[in-house]
Every structure is written in C-alpha cells, then in structure tokens.
Amino acid sequence: MENFDLVNLVGQFQIQGTFSACKRYGEGHINDTFKVTAEADGKETHYILQRINNRLFPDVEKLMHNIELVTDFCRRSVLARGGDPMRECLTLIRTKDGKAYYCDGKDYYRMYVFIENATSYQSVRAPRDFYESAVAFGNFANLLADFDASQLYEVLPDFHNTKVRYANFLAAVEKDICGRAKEVKKEIGWVKTHSDLCGKIVDAIASGEIPLRVTHNDTKLNNVMLDDETGKGLAVIDLDTVMPGSLCYDFGDSIRFGCNSAAEDEPDTEKVHFVFDLYKTYLDGYLSAVGKCITQREKELLPWGAVLMTYECGMRFLTDYLEGDTYFRTHRERHNLDRAHTQFKLVDEMLACFDEMQAAVK
C-alpha cells in the first residue's frame, strides 16, 4: 500500500487524532496487518488496521457480523466486571458511517484498538505461557457464557463437524484421484478403526446434552495477548473463525497443538509424544477461568475434545494427501502424511492414558 492509500483508508474510520504513521505488524499469514499511529494534542493512540483475506473468507458481511456481535458482547461483559475493555478484549473501531468494516471497491478493511504493553508469542517460552493462554481462552468462554451462539454464522461450514469430515475422508479414499490410497492402507485402516469418535461432540450438541457455545476455533498461543509486565493472559485476538460450536472444540485444539513434544510435521514419530503434564497445566488454567459457566457434562467431555480434535486434524491431513495436497500448504513430499502420522501418534497416546485425563478433570 502506498502512503496516500493508507491516509485515505485510516480516514474512513472513527479514530482519535490525525494519522501520523503506519507500519506492517505481526507474523500473521492470513490477513495484511498494520499498526497505525494517530496523534492528538501531543498524545499518540495506536490501532490495528487489517486488510481482510476475502479469498479465504469470501462473505465478509457474515464474518464481520460475527466479530461485531462478539466484541460488543465481550466489551459489555468486561465493563460489568469492572475491567478494562481496551486491554481485556478486542475493541472494533467503526467506520465514519457506523459500519464494522470498509470496502474500497476491491478490498475489505477493519480496525481495532491496539492493546498496549502486551505481546502475542509464536511459541511457548515456559509452561506458564501455556497456562496463561488457557486462562485467556477460559475467560473468553466465560465472558460469552450468556451469548446466544445461534446468532452467529458458520463462516466455515461444518468446520468441526467430524461426521462430515469423515464422510469427506471416505469419499477421498473411494475416488483416490492421485492413486495414493494403496500406499496408505494402514493409515486409512487406522482412521476407520477410530470412526466411533466422530459423533462424540456433534451428537451431544444436536441432542441438547451440551449447549451450543461461541467457539474461537484457533486456540493457539499466538492468538492470546500476554501482559508484558506480569505475563498474564489478557485478551483473545484473531476472531475470524468465531462460530457456534462447543467449548470442547476450543479446549481440544489447544491440547492437540500445545501438548505435542515435537513439531506438528515431525517426520520421526519416535519424537512425538503426548505431554500429560502440559495437558494438566492447561486444564488447570482453563477451568480456573471458565468458572461456573461450564456444565458438568461439558467438563466430562473435555478429554474427548482433545482426542477428537487430534483425530479430526490427522484425518484432514490424510484426506488432503489423498486429494493431492490441495488445501494445506506443503513444503516437501509426503508432508501431509507426516502431519497425519504425528496426530495419529498423539491420539494413540491420549487413549493410552485416557483414564488419567478424565481423573485430572474430576
């Protein structure tokens, strides 16, 4: 973007002061993100300006509908607690005509208040970071406990409908468009053997056994702002995948990603292990923050969420491998197959200590 475009873009939003500077910010790969500085009476105010990736999220209206409702509700919840909404949740800046986003005829933009004196980290520096991310996501669920999740659109339909994911997997095996099924018979058999997992959460939501909740759906450490001074989890960011679902999805995906002793694409599965101590660390942080809003049945299903999200992710990697690596970006041959193997190994180890996982919840 040229400077003139930035001045024009920033001028579309209800900022305090006059635009003075802008620079690229963060390490995100989905949207283009900039830190904007505005000045008024010698005081600087900072904002985050993002160009929305409307190739990945083609219905920007629905995307921003979800974000607008969720950020407004979080803000009211934080204020009701006597907290600081400028630091404890994302604050959306409206355009001058009151909209949640601006379109210049080609691209779509949104703006947030910049959360000062806080940082999002790409990797866990110590177990405490993982604990604080759990506190942040538990608090996010607590803030939205009374929100009617049916108001939200599924911007990525069936994202965690594991039954649909399994049907897609079976179709990929049947079509075998790349002729790869014969080399992964063992992996295909493994997925089929564990297919009873698919309905664990989906069926519980459908039957009303557990409530429909607001879910973040990308519960990694880098989507949490940690206070620079105290290290405490402040706010959850990156709400592009906010949708209706289950707390078990968010909890489970954090465990899938954070309790792996190796990289997600580690080719040597001997290095891949489920780290139970980190599971317990995250569980303690999450339950301490989610509070009484979580139901007893949801608590009981949290360990199943961890198993299910890991199983689902591994199945998606294998499906993409069968379909020719068209969804997940790959950097080497059999990259998606390596990813699938790590997830399958984690599931096996989770199931091997599942009694301990349940006991930790109790």
PyMOL commands that set and color helices and strands:
alter all, ss='L'
color gray80, all
select helices_A, chain A and resi 3-10+60-81+85-88+127-143+149-151+162-175+181-193+195-197+202-206+221-223+247-258+269-271+276-293+296-322+335-352+354-361
alter helices_A, ss='H'
color red, helices_A
select strands_A, chain A and resi 18-24+32-40+43-52+92-93+102-103+108-113+118-119+213-215+224-227+233-236+243-245
alter strands_A, ss='S'
color yellow, strands_A
deselect
rebuild
show_as cartoon
